[in-house]
Amino acid sequence: MGAVRVIIRFETPRDLEAIREVNIVAFEHHPFSHQTEHLIVEALRAADALDVSLVAEVDGEVMGHIAFSAAGIGDASSGWFLLGPVAVLPDHQGKGVGRALVETGLDALRSRGPAVASWSETPRSTLASDSDSTRASCGRASPTRTCFVS
Ligand SMILES: CC(C)(COP(=O)(O)OP(=O)(O)OC[C@H]1O[C@@H](n2cnc3c(N)ncnc32)[C@H](O)[C@@H]1OP(=O)(O)O)[C@@H](O)C(=O)NCCC(=O)NCCS
């Protein structure tokens, strides 16, 4: 199968229902989930705490989402962020979309300042690591980025 064109971009008001659906479906059978991820995203947005919210789009359909929110450490609120939740629809998983969301989000945060914290609620936190190896090849134009996944 040929490469699939994925657009990574910031959320818009028209994406909110699709973001909700992606989080519900992606976490439906997750062993550590309480199936509240869509509510977490919505609570962050309502609190104006959703600092970076990106969607992944294929053929005009949102099939992935990632959220980053500012984290206070001690008394400091100095540029650290939490990563999560991150979700990709099951049919599109394992093709590099999650990595493209993480890397694009980290790039967006890095452009704001020196400190970035990344976090995952799963035991395997490698999703957030800085790695040169990636199956997705992405253009570097930010904030909207076009990626090609397998
Ligand atoms: C986790 C998730 C977002 C990954 O998206 P994806 O598009 O399938 O991931 P990619 O194909 O880009 O894989 C990127 C890397 O992450 C790894 N990875 C995949 N799922 C992972 C997971 N649950 N935890 C940690 N690492 C994972 C892959 O092995 C890959 O590493 P590699 O390139 O060294 O092999 C997706 O599987 C998903 O929505 N899962 C259900 C929700 C979830 O568990 N979210 C994370 C907690 S907030």
PDBQT file of the ligand as one rigid body, heavy atoms in Angstrom, charges set to zero:
ROOT
HETATM    1  C1  LIG A 201      -0.969   5.223  21.624  1.00  0.00    +0.000 C 
HETATM    2  C2  LIG A 201      -1.396   5.677  20.241  1.00  0.00    +0.000 C 
HETATM    3  C3  LIG A 201      -1.808   7.147  20.267  1.00  0.00    +0.000 C 
HETATM    4  C4  LIG A 201      -0.191   5.499  19.310  1.00  0.00    +0.000 C 
HETATM    5  O1  LIG A 201      -0.562   5.985  18.017  1.00  0.00    +0.000 OA
HETATM    6  P1  LIG A 201      -0.037   5.203  16.749  1.00  0.00    +0.000 P 
HETATM    7  O2  LIG A 201      -0.355   6.015  15.560  1.00  0.00    +0.000 OA
HETATM    8  O3  LIG A 201      -0.569   3.828  16.803  1.00  0.00    +0.000 OA
HETATM    9  O4  LIG A 201       1.539   5.179  17.050  1.00  0.00    +0.000 OA
HETATM   10  P2  LIG A 201       2.733   5.158  15.985  1.00  0.00    +0.000 P 
HETATM   11  O5  LIG A 201       2.402   4.219  14.875  1.00  0.00    +0.000 OA
HETATM   12  O6  LIG A 201       3.069   6.554  15.617  1.00  0.00    +0.000 OA
HETATM   13  O7  LIG A 201       3.902   4.565  16.861  1.00  0.00    +0.000 OA
HETATM   14  C5  LIG A 201       4.896   5.414  17.386  1.00  0.00    +0.000 C 
HETATM   15  C6  LIG A 201       5.708   4.667  18.386  1.00  0.00    +0.000 C 
HETATM   16  O8  LIG A 201       4.962   4.527  19.588  1.00  0.00    +0.000 OA
HETATM   17  C7  LIG A 201       4.941   3.170  19.976  1.00  0.00    +0.000 C 
HETATM   18  N1  LIG A 201       3.666   2.932  20.624  1.00  0.00    +0.000 N 
HETATM   19  C8  LIG A 201       2.515   2.566  20.032  1.00  0.00    +0.000 A 
HETATM   20  N2  LIG A 201       1.557   2.449  20.960  1.00  0.00    +0.000 NA
HETATM   21  C9  LIG A 201       2.107   2.749  22.146  1.00  0.00    +0.000 A 
HETATM   22  C10 LIG A 201       1.635   2.822  23.491  1.00  0.00    +0.000 A 
HETATM   23  N3  LIG A 201       0.366   2.509  23.818  1.00  0.00    +0.000 N 
HETATM   24  N4  LIG A 201       2.494   3.192  24.456  1.00  0.00    +0.000 NA
HETATM   25  C11 LIG A 201       3.760   3.484  24.153  1.00  0.00    +0.000 A 
HETATM   26  N5  LIG A 201       4.276   3.432  22.919  1.00  0.00    +0.000 NA
HETATM   27  C12 LIG A 201       3.453   3.060  21.929  1.00  0.00    +0.000 A 
HETATM   28  C13 LIG A 201       5.126   2.385  18.701  1.00  0.00    +0.000 C 
HETATM   29  O9  LIG A 201       5.685   1.128  18.987  1.00  0.00    +0.000 OA
HETATM   30  C14 LIG A 201       6.074   3.259  17.940  1.00  0.00    +0.000 C 
HETATM   31  O10 LIG A 201       7.402   3.052  18.341  1.00  0.00    +0.000 OA
HETATM   32  P3  LIG A 201       8.477   2.507  17.285  1.00  0.00    +0.000 P 
HETATM   33  O11 LIG A 201       8.424   3.458  16.123  1.00  0.00    +0.000 OA
HETATM   34  O12 LIG A 201       9.756   2.571  18.043  1.00  0.00    +0.000 OA
HETATM   35  O13 LIG A 201       8.020   1.142  16.939  1.00  0.00    +0.000 OA
HETATM   36  C15 LIG A 201      -2.562   4.817  19.679  1.00  0.00    +0.000 C 
HETATM   37  O14 LIG A 201      -2.144   3.467  19.636  1.00  0.00    +0.000 OA
HETATM   38  C16 LIG A 201      -3.812   4.927  20.529  1.00  0.00    +0.000 C 
HETATM   39  O15 LIG A 201      -4.656   5.778  20.269  1.00  0.00    +0.000 OA
HETATM   40  N6  LIG A 201      -3.943   4.035  21.547  1.00  0.00    +0.000 N 
HETATM   41  C17 LIG A 201      -5.100   4.082  22.453  1.00  0.00    +0.000 C 
HETATM   42  C18 LIG A 201      -5.032   5.309  23.353  1.00  0.00    +0.000 C 
HETATM   43  C19 LIG A 201      -3.719   5.365  24.152  1.00  0.00    +0.000 C 
HETATM   44  O16 LIG A 201      -3.236   4.379  24.680  1.00  0.00    +0.000 OA
HETATM   45  N7  LIG A 201      -3.131   6.596  24.261  1.00  0.00    +0.000 N 
HETATM   46  C20 LIG A 201      -1.875   6.795  24.993  1.00  0.00    +0.000 C 
HETATM   47  C21 LIG A 201      -2.098   7.174  26.422  1.00  0.00    +0.000 C 
HETATM   48  S1  LIG A 201      -2.648   8.843  26.595  1.00  0.00    +0.000 SA
ENDROOT
TORSDOF 0
